């Protein structure tokens, strides 16, 4: 089953989510979940890796990466690892960015089927958990939106997740519960790279999540997927791609 792609209006423009000047480095190893060892300007340093996924096709020793200098109380590293060069395709591995890209796209009117909501609330707590976004407007049912970061693409197919995610499954089932209660509910997969042609749940990564997503879609939860244009200057929302709910 495939849904028609939901395109973002207008051509690419200056990045909606800009980066400061980034530093090029070489990936060496991932000694812990949120730490990478890289070679920067001829010396080995540690960098914060803001993505808990396995990133199996991306974190390959010798691969080019891009860092942002970062400082703050309690930090153990002086850089964040933001981008990986995967055979010429830049991939954002900062799991904090998809929600920001979505919010900026919404503000810019680039999500036509989510326009008309006068109120946009972020990180909204509900009895069943916390939602990324709740949209509201006069005469409209509240709309719950969950945004997921996708970095795994194989043969043009974007896949989520790349590792088991109990939290992600819980989020999808919460959307289904809200839909049954009369809400509008949307799960938006932001593909943090530009080379995907379609999206599918990744049963090899998490069969339970794939089943939950199919169940939610059958129950009226809207499933959307968008690529992103990623450069060293920043990230822009790109085109909608078809959603294939069969598992891979």
Buried (B, 14 or more C-beta within 10 A) or exposed (E): EEBEBBEBEEEBEEBBBEBEEBBBBBBBEBEEEBBBBBBBEEEEBBBBBBBEBBBEBBBEEEBBBBBBEBEEEEEEBBBBBBBBBBEEEBBBBBBEBBBBBBBBBBEBEBBEEBEEBEEBEBEBEEEEBEBBBBBEBEEEBBBBBBBBBBBBBEEEBBBBBBBBBEEBBBBBBBBBBBBEEEBBBBBBBBBBBBBBBBBBBBBEBBEEBBBBBBEBBEBEBBBBBBBBBBBBBBBBBBBBBBBBBEBB
